[in-house]
């Protein structure tokens, strides 16, 4: 969106031109001659590195659009002021450039005129595709396209039953995926509705509430505690104003704001400008006013959104596996047609007949049930994740979690709660306490490390009461109104049972906190005793300079130099642990204070973050932390959550700027902590990890995380505290903002691929048997062991309930602890092919044995096909049971642990009995009733596939763990003795 402004005629235009021309002489001539219809002041993008090399170069003409007037008459012009350039201009000059009156605001008609050319203060969202287009989009996957081709080929060859079955499978897959996508879209719309969209604006001389989307450049916006900044503002008044910019910078502490001009080097440590309020940030304390300088996509927020839109999310590992499977199936089909065609010619079968047979078998080899099972398994995974407080947007996202090899986590709001917390207290008596609980809730308590005593408890109570009274914060329903440090002390007092401490005192005077003094002081009068005191909190060294005494065993003692040094030493130790240490004192005057103790404050890790990180690392997943915070804080938090630090594991944003992309790929794999990083740094880190072959999961909650969230293989946003744009960019949203949920999601992803692999093994082995039986009997002129209706029913059973329920296998504890799967390996591995061949060989031999033994007279009767059909179906059932796990015995898993499979197998038995004994179905499927002894014979025979599978799993486990000591293959039979005994030595 290009921000434009309607210019007035007359003197205001001339004055504005002269004001601009004073700084930009070359532009003055163009403006006076009507050669430009737009002024762009500044190229810098706030927290992102400026692209303009000089102020004059940053002034570039922009053609007007829409209904704006042209440059000839000077009637219509477009202008926006970047944060970088606006910070170097006086706010009065910015107001003149934007033709705004700070005392009365814009006129309503002027706002309407500007909006006609500027548009609304919102981001241009991509238009959603119509429902019919979304539905057709489900058919773009290569495997679906291959099945469509198979369906058309079957239809052309007159095999209408195959065409109907394949088409039905495709429609089911597309419909299920489409419905799941609609559900996710509705859930995202609900999340978007939670974003506030109002602001207080001055127009026509009246201050009232407007929708944030209605703002235009030049509007005057008033800010107060709790407000969300609606656009980029050049502040013209800032009274004790501090704004939480953690969503942009990663800084936990709010940034103090001013209205004065900044020098050319006026960037903060994280790139923020102290006289600019950025769209989407949160007012913590104070109040102020500002002029809207940028709206929509021209804001700092908008720049990040554009960066996000430029990044394309990569295809998931499962999608790549399915693409490769479709390619291999296509190659297999053509090769199979060639082999069968050559054998047919060798047997002297007519060309047309052998061609029809070859094509039919090739079509039958394509597993139409695979997309259904994959889709249903992924949908089940999404449902399970929803029960674990995670919203997954796409079907493929769930399985991707099981492939993640590196988790890049933002610190503020992800590993931590972004709520400052008092974690440590040291009283003047030397009593040390730690506080449990995180954030501004009352959950938690004071734990005395040296044991509880009345004196220690009284000292802590007096200390926290002083901090709670020397305080301007309020905690309303868990929401902080005020400074985070004040909120942390207030929450600590509540945890200790101190409520409404200020009601005991009458506040007489206040000296607010300033960066120059580094202290806050209040003068109070005790309502009961009438005693007047000063209560002070602030930087340790500053407060100690005003202290003459300290509290000791409820008495006041002089503060010696030795005691002074001891207190500084205690404070320094806690500062090195990443704590922000404040001293608290009280006394009759500001020059005669009694030191009461220290409080250590930090944004601590979330509960459960450390065990989750430890578990991830134990399963082979690397965890890296990225933050805009300082090195000390970053290292302290990383150690608290269990990350290992070393000389080559911690990097700053400046160090990353000095490294090219090629070297970064080498360094980034060993790194653990990145501090003082910007959105561009995070994007480079994610790209470097992907270049190194890592599957990257990126977690974040702020606007500064959105670009990396979009680029990562899977982006994970916070649902409660996360910004709306981060939720839009992410693939998964944690509704409970709990890092532990990521661990559950990764476990779910591993289980999903495990179940898909089990189904593929079942499907491939069964397809191999069916194709082999038909191909062998056809090519060698033998009568078909199964009639067409029986083959159709077997196909339905093979792709039906037993196959589908393999995807519903519960999460295996051993699978959870496995390392991330190697995404370079195909879905069909050598081990899977070996297992399929073993199972298929058993089934083929058993089925042909039954068919041959029953067909003793050389003619195929109803009993022959019934026995063969029942044998094949029962083999399928036992094969499904054996495919539940690749290496675990059925007895170890539990026969009924997958209740869905148990019900499906029971239904299959019922279906088989109905086909064999019901007269109508006997006529349809050409079967006849068989005796109980026949069933017992079939059960004993068909269970061999399960027994062989159990033996194979046992041998696999034995081989993986190593042969037991003293056992070797040669021990299984006697060996000849050798004089040299070298065999025994080996």
N, C-alpha and C positions, 0 to 999 in steps of 0.2 A: 504494500500500500504506500503511495506517495502522499505525504502530508502537504496540503496546499492551503494558502490563506488568501482571502479576498482583500485586495488593497483598496484603501480609500483614495479619493482624489484630493488634489490641492496640496496644502502645506505639509500635511502629515507624510505624504509620499516624498516630498522634497527633503524634509528633515530626516526621514529614514534613509534616503539615498545618501545624504551627506554624512550621516552617522556611519553607514557602511563604508562609504568611500574614504573616510578618514583612515580606516584600517586597511582597505583594499582599493588602492587607487585605480588599478586596471579595471575593476568592476564598475567604477563610477561612470566611466565613459560609455560602457555598454548599456548601463541602466538608463542614463539620460537620453541616449539615442534610440531607446526602445528595442535594443538588439537582444534583450533577454527577457524571458517571461518567468524566470524562476531563479531563486537564490538558494544555494545549499551551503549552509554554514557548518563546516567541519565534516570530516570523514571518520573521526574516531568513533568507536562503538563502546564507549564506557569501559566495561570490565575486559573487553577484548582488545588486543593490541591495535593501536591506530594505524590506518593504512596510509594516511596522508603524510607527506614528508614536510610540509610547511603549511602555515595558516593560509597563505595565498593560494596554494595549490588545492586546498580543501574547498575552495569556493568554485563550484562548477555549475554551469547552467543545466537546468533540467526542463525538458519540454513539458508544457502544461497539457492536461488531458481532460476529458469529460467536458463539462460545460463552462470551464474557465475561459476568460477572455484572453485574447492573444497578447503578444508583447507590444504591439504597435501602440495601443492606447494606454498601456500600463494598468488597465482595469483589472486583469486577473494575473496573479502570480502565485508560485508555489514556494514554500520555504519550510524547512525544518532545521532545528539547531541540535547538533549532536551534544552529548554530555561533555565531551572533551572541550569543545569550543565554548559551550555555554559556561563552563566552570571558569574560563579565563576572562569572561565579560562580566561587568557589573550587572546586577539583576535589572537595574533601571535601563541599561542599554539593551538587554534581552527583551524587555517589555516594549521598547520602541521598535526593535526589529520585528516583533510579532504584532505590533500595533495594538497593544493591550493596555488597559487602564487598571493599575493594581488596586485602586481605591474602589472602583465600582464594577470591575470585570467587563466582559464583553456584553454587547447588546444581543438580545435574542435573535433579531433579524440578521446580525452579523454572524452568529453561530450557524444559522441555517445556510447562509451564503457560503461559509467556509466548508460546511459539511458536504455541500453539493460537489465540491472539488476534492475535498480531503477524504470523505467517506467516514465510516464509523470507526471508533477506537477499538478495533478487534482484528483478529488475524483471519486472513482469507483461508477458510477451510476448503479442502478438496471436496467437490461434490460427490456425495454417495451415489454409487451405481444403483439403478433401479433393481427391484427384486429379481426380475427375470434375467438380468445380466449377471447378478451375483450367482444365481442358480446355474447358469450356463458356465460360469467360471470354474465350477467344480469339475468340469470335464477336461481340463487342460493338462492333467497329470499324464505322463507317458504311459503308465500301466493302464489307466482308464482308456486312453486312446487305442492301445493295443487290443483291449477287450472289445472296443467298438468295431475295430477292423475284423476281429474274430466273429462277432455277431453278424456283420454284413456278409462275410464269407459263408457262414453257416446258412444264412437266408438264401444266398444265391445257389447253394448246392441242394436246397430243398430240405435241409435239416432244421425244420421249424422248431422242434423241441429244444435243441441246443441254442438256437437264436433267442428264443423266449427266455430261457434260464439265464443266459449271459446278460441280456438286456435288463432283466429284472434285477440282477445283481448290481449292475451299473446304476440303475435308478435308485436303489436302496442306499448305496454309498453316497451318491450326490445329495439325496434328500436328507440323510442324517447329518452330513457335514454342513449343509445349508442351514438346517434348524439350529445346530450348535453355534454357527456363526451369528445367527439372529439373536440367540440368547446372550451371547457375549456382547453384541452391540447394545442391547437393552441395558445390560449391567453397566457398561461404560457411560451410557447416557445418564444413568442414575448418579454416577460418580461426578459427572460434569455439573449436575444441578447443585452440588454442594459448594461450588465456588461463589464467593460473594461478588456482587456486581454493582455496588452503589458507592457514592462519594459525596462529600460536601463541597459545593462549588459556588463561587460568587458571580452572579450574572444580574445585569440590570440594577445593580446596587443592592441586591437582596441575596442573602446567604441561605441556601436551601439544599436539599438532597436531590441528586440526579443519578441516573444510571451511568456507570463508568463508560459504557460504550458510546455515550453521547458527547464525550469530551472532544474538543478540537484544540489545536495549538493556539496559545494565547489565553486560554481559560485560566482562572485563578482558583486554585484548590486549597482548602484548609485541611490540615492534618491534626489529629489528636490521638491519644493513647488507644491502641487496639485497631486503628485504621489500616487497611491494606492500600498501599499507594497505587492509584488507578492508572498512572501514565508516568513517563519520565518528566520530572519537574526540576526547574532551576529554582532553588530555595531563595526566597527573599526575606524570610523571617524564620528563625529557629531558636525557640526558647527551651533550653534544656532538652533539645530534641535528639533522641537516639533511635536508630532504625536497625532492625534485625535483617541483615543482608546475607544470612547463612545460606539461603537457597541459591544465591549467586556465587558467594565467595568461599563458603565452607567455614567461615569464621564463626565461632560460637558466641563471642562477645558482640553486642550491638555496636554499630559505628556511630560516633558522635557527629552531629551535623551542624554546619555553620552556614551563614549567608554571604560571607565575604568572598572576594575574588581569590582564586588559587593561582599560584605561579605555574610556570610550564612544567615543573616537576612535582605537581601536587597530587600525584597518584598515591593511594594508600598501598600498604604492603600487598594487598590482594587485588589491586587495580581499581578499587572503588574511589569515587570522588566525593569529598566530604560536603560539597555544596550542591550535590545532585541527589535527588531521591528517585530510586529506580522502580519502575513498574513491577508490581508483584511482591515487593518487600513489605515488612510489617513494622508499624510504629510501636516501639516499646515504652518510651517515656517522652514527656514534654509535649509540645505542640508547635505548629509552624504553618507557614504559607508558602506556596510555590506557583510558578507559572509553567503551564504545560508547554514543553519544548518539542516533544516527540510523542506520537501516538502510534498504535498498531504495530506494523512491521518495522517502523523506524526506531522503535525503542530498543533498549538493550535486550529485553525479553524477546522482541521480534527478531533480532539478529541471531539469537540462539535457535529460534524456531526455524529460520531459514537454513541455518547450518544443519539442523536435524533433517529437514526435508531433502537436502542435497545428498544425504547418506542413504544408501540402499541396504536394507536388511538382507543378509546372506541366506541362501537356502539351508534348511535344516539338514543334519546328517541323515535322518530317516528319509527325507525326500530324495537325497542323493542316492541312498541305498535302493530305494524303490525305482528310481530312474535307471540305475545300473541293472537291477533285476529285470526291468522291462526290456532293456537292450539285450541282455543275455537270453531271455525267453524268445525274443524275436530271432536271434541267431540260431538258437536251439531248434526252433520250429522249422526254419529253412533247411538246416542240416538234417533234421529228422525226415522231412519230405524227400530230400535227396537220397538218404539211405534206404528208406522204404521203397522209393521208386526204383532204385537200382536192384534191390532184392526181388521186387515184383517182376522186373524185366527178366531177371535170371530164372525165375520160376515159370516164365512164359505167360504171365497174367496179362490180359489186354491192357493197353496203355490207359484208356479212359477209366477203367475200373481201378487200376492201381493208383492213378492220380487222385481219384475221389477218396480212396482209402487213406492215402498219405496226408492229404489236406485235412480230412476229418480228424485223424489222429493228432495232427499238429495243433489244430484248434482245441481239441480236448486237452492237450498238454498245458494250455494256459490256465492258471488257477483263478477262475472268476470269483472264488470265495475269498481270496486273499485281501482285496480291497475292503470287503465287508468286515472281515475280522479285524484288520488294522484300524478301520474307522470306529468300530464298536469298542475296541480295546482303548483307543485314545479317548473316546467319549467317556468311557468308564473312568479313565485316569483323571479327566477334567472334573468329573463328579466327585471323585475321592478328594481331589485337591480343594474343591469348594468346601467340603466338609472340614478341611484343615485350614480354612481362612485364606485361601489363595484363589484369585480369579485369573484363569488362564484364557488368553484371547484366542489363540489358534490351536487346532488339533495337534499339529506337529510339534508345538512348543513343549508339550508334556514330555515326550520321549527325548527331546534335546537335552533336558535337564540331566538325564542319565549319562550323557556324553561329556558334560562339562569337566574340563581338566583344570581350569583356573577361574576362581571367583575374584573379581575386582570389586571391592566394596568401598563405597563412600563412608567416611567416618561419621560426620555430623548427621544425626537423624536416622542412621542405618545401624551401624555398630553401637552407636550411642543414641540416647533419646532426644538429644538437642534440648535438654533441660538441665541447667546448672544445679548441682547438688552438693551440699556440705557432706563430705565423706570423712573428715578428720577434725578433731578438736583437741587443742592442748591448752589447759588452763594455766593461770599464773602459778598455781601450786605445783605444776608438773604433771597433773593427772591427764592421761591421754585416752581419748575415746574415738571410736569409729561409729558411723551411722549407717544403718542398712536402709534399703529402699532407694529408688531412683526417681528423680523428677520432683514435681511440685505437689504430689499427693501426700496424704498423711500416713501412708503405709511405710512402716519402718520404726526403728527404735534406736536409742543411744546405748551402745555396748561399751562398758568400762573395761579397758584392756588390763588394768592393774587390779581389778576387782572392785565391786561396788562398796561405797562408803557414804555416810551422810555428808561428810565434808566435801567429797568429790562431787556428789550430786548437787549440793548447794552451789558450788563454784560453777558447774556447768549451767545450772538454772539461771544464775546471775548473769553469766556471760551471754547466753542466748536471749535473755530478756532485754539486755542492753542492745543487742543487735536487732531485735525485733522492733524496738521502739525507735531506734535511729534508722528508720526505714520508711520508704514511700511506696512500697509494693503492696499489691492486693492479689490474693489467689481466690478466684471465683469459679467454682465448679471445675477445679483442676486447671483452669486457664489463668496464666499469669498476666497481670496488668502492672507493668513496671520493669525495672532493671532485673536481669537474670540473677545477679549477685544478691540483690535485696530479696528476690523470691526464694533463693536457696536458703538464706539465713532464716527467713520467715517459715519455710517448710520445716527446717531443722527444729525450730522452736515448737512448732505444732507436734512434731514427732515426740518431743520431750514433754508434751502435755501443757505447753504454754499457749493459751488462746487469748486473743484480744489484750495483749500486754499493754498496748497504748492507752487503754481505758483507765489505767491507774495514774496516768500523768496528763498534765496539761502542757501542750507544746507552746513555748513562748517565742522561740526564734529558730531559724534554720539557716545553715550555710550549706548549700547544695554541693554535691560532688563536682569537681572540675579537674580537668587533666593537669592543670598547673599545680593545684594543692594536693591532689590525690587522696582527699579525705572528704567525708560528709560529717557534719556536726549538727546536733540539735540541742537546744536549751529547753529543759523541761522542769515542771514543778510537780512534786508528788502531791496528789490530791488529799492524802491522809495526813502526812507529816508536814507538808508545806515546804519541804526541802527543795532547793533549786540546784540542778546539776547540769553539766554539759556531758552529752553522750557522743562518742566519736568512734568511727570505724574508717579504715582505709589502709594504705600501703604501710607495711610494717615499719620501715625505717623512718617514715614521716611521723607516724603516730608515736613511736618511741622517743622522738626528739621532744615531744611535748609532755612526756611522762616523767614524773619525779618519784613516784612510788609504785608499788605493785602489791596485789592481794596475796596474803600467805596465811592459811589457817584462819580465815575470817578476820584477820588483822591487816593493817596497812604498814608496810616496811619501805624504807628508802630504796630506790632503784640504783644499785651500784653499777660501775662500768663493767665489772665481771658478769653481773646478771644481764646487763644490756647485750654483751657479746654472746652470751649463752642463748638468749632469745633469738638473736639474728641467725645463729648457727642452726637452731631448730627450724626456723622458717626457711632457711636455704635448703636444708635436706628435703623438705616437702615440696619446694619449688622445683627441685631436680626430678621429682616424681610426677611432674606435670600438673601440680596443684596450683591454683591461684590462692595465695595466702593473704589474709587480711588480719590486722590487729584490731582489737576492740578495747576501749578504755572509757573511763568516766571520772569526773572530778568537779570540784567547785568552779574551776575556770579552765580556759583552754591552755593555759601554761602550767597548770598544776593538776595533771591527770594521773589516775591510778591504772596501771596496766592490768587487764583482766584475762587476756589469753589470745590465742590464735584460732582461726577457722580456715581449714583447707577446702577449697571449692574446685570442682571440676565437672565436666560433662561425662559421667562415668559410663562404662559399657552397659548395655542392656543385660538384664538377667537372662542367662541361657546363652549369651553370645560366646563365652569362652568354651563351654563344652561342645557347642556346635562347630566352632572353628577347629577344635581338637579332633572331633570325629571326622570332619571333612579331610583334614590333613592325614589322618590314619587310613583313609580310603584312597589316598593318592591324589586328592584335589588340592592344588595350591591356592592359598588365600593371600591376596595383596590388598593393602589399604591405600586409598587416595584421598587427600584432604587439602583444603586451602589453609588449614591451621598451621601454627608454628611447629618447628621441629620437636621441641621439648614435649608439647602436648601430643603430637602424633606418635612419638616413640613411647610415651607413657601409656597411651591407649592401646597401642599395638602389643606391648608387653602384657597388658592387663587381659587381653583377649587370647593370648597364647601364641602370638606371632614371634618368630625367632629373628633377632636383629644381629647384624654384623657390620664390619667396615664397608662391605660392598652391597649392602641390602637397603640402604636409605638414600634416596635421591630427592633433590629439590627441583622445583620448576625451572630455576635458572640453569641447573646442571643439564636438564633435558634439552634446553634451548641450545646448549653448546654441543650436543651430540646429534649427528645426522641419523637418518632413519635406518641406515644399514648397521651402524654400531648399536643403535637402540635395540634392535632385534636381539643382539647378543647380551646386552646388559639387563634387559627387562625380565628375562627368565629367572635370574637370581635375585632380583630386587624384591623387597617385601613391603616397604613403606615409601610413598611418594607424598611430599608435603609442599605447601605453597604452589599447588598446581591449578591451572585454569581449565576451562572447558576444552581448549585446543590441546592442552597437555594430555588430558584424559583420553581424548580421541586418538592421539598418537600412540599412547600406551596400548590401547585396545587393538589398534591396527598392527602394532609391532608383535603383540602376542599371537594374533591370528596368522601373521606372516611366519611365525616360528612354529606353526602347526597346532597351536592351542585352540581348544573350544572354550570361548570366553563367556562367562556369565557376569554381567555388570549390574550392581545394585546401587540405587541412589534415590534421593527424594527431592532434590532441588532442581532449579532451572539450569544450574551449571552442569548437571549430569545428563541432560536430555540427548546431547549429540552422541555421547558414548553409549547411552542406553540403546539408541537406534542402531548403532553400528555393531554392537556386540551380538554374538550368536543368540543370546537370550538376555533381554533387558528386564530387570526386576525393579519395580517401583514400590514405594510405600503408600498404602491406601489411606491412612488417617492423616499423617503429617505431610505426605507428598504433595507437590504442586500438581496442578491440573495438566500442565504440559508434560511433566515426567510420566504421568499415568498414560497419557496419549502415546508417548514414544515407546513405552515398555511393552514387553510380550506377556509379562505376568505381573499381577499386583497383589501385594501382601496386605490383606485387609486388616490384619492385626499388627502390622509394622514389626513383626517379630522375625529376627534373623534366623531363629531356629526353624521357621517354616521352610526356609530354603533347603535345609537338610532333608526335611520330609519330602519336598518336591523332587530332589535328586534321587532319593530312594524310590519314589514312585516312577521316575523316568527309567531307572534301571529295571524295575519289575516289568514295565510295559514292553521293553525290547526283549526281555527274557521270555515273556508270554508269546510275543510275535514269533520269535525264533522257534518256540515249541510248536506253534501252529504250522509254520512253514515245514518243519520236519514231518509232521503228520500229513500235510497236504501233498508234499512231494513224494513221500513213500507210497501213499495210496494211489496217486496218479500214475506213478511208475508201475505199480502192479496192474492197474486197469489197462494201461496202454500195452504193457507186455503181453497180457493174456489175449487181448484182441488182435494185436499185431502178429503174434506167433501162430494163433489159430488160423488167421486169414492168409498169411504168407505161405504156410505149409499145408494148406488145404484141409485143415482139421475142422470139424464142426464147432460152432461157437459155443463156449461153455455157458454163456448167459444170453438171454434174449434181449431185444432192445428196451422193453419196459423195465426189466430188472436192472439193466445198465443205467437207465434214467433214475431209478430210485436210489441206486448206489451213489450216483452223482449228487443227488439231493442230500443223502445222509452224510456223504463225505464233506460237503460244504455247509451242512446244516447245523443243528444244535450241538452235537458233540464237538465239531470244529470250533464253533463260536465260543463255547464255554471254556475252551482252552485259554482264551484271552482273558478270562475272569479269574484266573488262578490268583490266590492271595499272595501278598508280598512275602517272599522267602527271606528269612533273616540272613542267610549266607549270601544271597544276591545283594543285599543292602551293603555289605562290607566289601564287595568286590570293587576293584579300581574302575575308573571310567572306561567304557568300552572304546576300543580302537576304531575310530570312524573310517580309517583307511581300508578296513576289512569289509568284504561284501556281506550281504545278508545271508547268502548261501556259502558257508565256509567248507573247507575240506572235511572237517570233523562232522558237519551236518550231512554232507553227501555220503560219507562212510556209514553213518548211522542209518540213513535212508536206504542205502543199498543192502545193509544187513537185514533190516526189517522187511524190505520188499522181497528179498530172496527167500526168506522164511515163508512169507505169505504166498508167493508164486508157487513154490514147491508144494506147500500144503494144499492149496486150491487145486492145482493140477493133479495131485495125488487123489483127492476126493473125486474129481471129475473122471479121471481115468479108471479108478476102481469101481465107480458106479456104472460107467458105460462099458459093461462087460460084453454086451451083445453087439457092439458096434453101432447101435442106434441111440439117439438122444431122446430120452423120455422126460416127462414132467418131473419125475422123481430125481433124475440126474441134475436138471437145472435147479431144482429146489434145494438139493443138498449143496450144490456148488454156490448158489446164491446165499444160503444161510451161512455157509463156511466163510464166504467173503465178508459178509456183514459182521460176523462175530470176530473175525480177524481185525476188522476196522475198530471195533469197540475195544479190544485188548490193546491195539496199537495206540489208540487215543489215551488210554491209561498210562502206557509206558512213555508217551511224549509229554507228560506233565512236567517232567524235569529232565534235564540233560545228564545229571550225574547222581541224583538221589533216588533211592528205592521208593517204590509206591508205598511200602509199609512205613517207611520213615516219614513220608509226607502226610500220610493218613488217607484212607480210602474215601472218607467223606469230608475232608477239609475243603475241597471245592464242591460245595453243595450243588452248584449249577450243573457241573459235569455229571454228578451222580444222578440228578433228575433227568438230564439229557440222555444218558445211557439207559436209564430205566424206560424212558419213552421210546427209545430205539428198539429195545427188546419187545415192547408192546406192539410197535409197528411191524416188526418181523413176524411175531406170532399171528397178527391179523392177516398179513399177506399169505402165510402158510395155511391158515385154518378157515378163514372166512370164505364162503363159496363165491361171493361176487369178486373178491380180490383174487381168488384162485383162478377165476376165468380171465381176469385182466392180466395177471402176471404169469399165467400158465404154470401154476404150482400145484402141489398136492400135499396132504398132511403126512408128516413123518412121525416115527415112534419115539418114545422117551429114550430108548437106548441110542437112537441116532443123535439126539441132543447131547447126551452124555459123551458120546464119541466126539462130536464136534467141539464141545467145551474143552475136552482134554487135548484135542489137536490144535485148536486155535489159540489156546493159552500159551503155546510154545513161543509165540512172538513176544509175549510179555516176559517169559522166563529167559529167552535169549537176550532180551534188552536188559534185564536185571543182571545177567552175567556180564554183559558188556560194560555196564556202569561200574560193577564191582572191579573189573580188571582196569578200567580207566582210573578209578580212585586209587587202586593199588599202584599203578604206574606213576601217578602224580606224586604220591607220598613216598615212593621208593620201595623197592623190595625189602621185606623184613630181613634183619640180619640172620645169616645162616641159611637163607632160602635163595635158590637160583633155579633157573630153568633146567639145568642138568641134574638137579636133585630129583626131578620127576621120573627119571629112569636111571638104572645102574650104569656106571661108567667103568671102563677098563682102567686098571691101575697102571701107573707109569713109574718107571724107576726114578726118573728125574723129579717126578711129582710137580711138574710145572703147572699142570691143570689145577691142582689143589692150591698152588700159590696164587694163581690168578683168581 
